[in-house]
Amino acid sequence: MKKNKKNNDRWQGYTPADCDCKYCVYYGGKKNSNVICLADTCVCSDEIRHARASSSRILTMP
């Protein structure tokens, strides 16, 4: 018998909520409302950029 529903189980990419600093391995906490990163540069910058681009693309689609 055939399923009559759309497959929403496929991974659609990162969302901006997924790329929050508090989920990063190098997150050192906050001090005076500034995020402390234990890495020299953000290791998630590519994922954050792609997530922002995809979320803005979704919002602008009719």
PEMOCOR-V801488 format. One record per residue. N is the residue number from 0. RES is the residue in one small letter. D_CENTER is the distance of its C-alpha to the mean C-alpha in Angstrom with 1 decimal. Layout:
n: (N N)
res: (RES RES)
d_center: (D_CENTER D_CENTER)
//
This chain:
n: (0 1 2 3 4 5 6 7 8 9 10 11 12 13 14 15 16 17 18 19 20 21 22 23 24 25 26 27 28 29 30 31 32 33 34 35 36 37 38 39 40 41 42 43 44 45 46 47 48 49 50 51 52 53 54 55 56 57 58 59 60 61)
res: (m k k n k k n n d r w q g y t p a d c d c k y c v y y g g k k n s n v i c l a d t c v c s d e i r h a r a s s s r i l t m p)
d_center: (36.7 33.9 30.7 30.5 26.9 23.8 21.6 18.2 17.5 16.0 12.4 11.0 7.8 4.1 3.8 3.8 5.2 3.5 3.2 6.6 9.6 11.5 9.8 10.7 14.1 15.5 14.9 18.5 18.4 19.5 22.9 24.3 20.9 19.6 16.9 18.6 16.9 19.1 18.3 20.0 17.0 13.3 12.5 8.7 9.8 9.8 6.3 5.6 8.6 8.1 5.3 7.9 10.6 10.0 9.7 12.8 14.4 14.2 15.6 18.4 19.6 22.9)
//
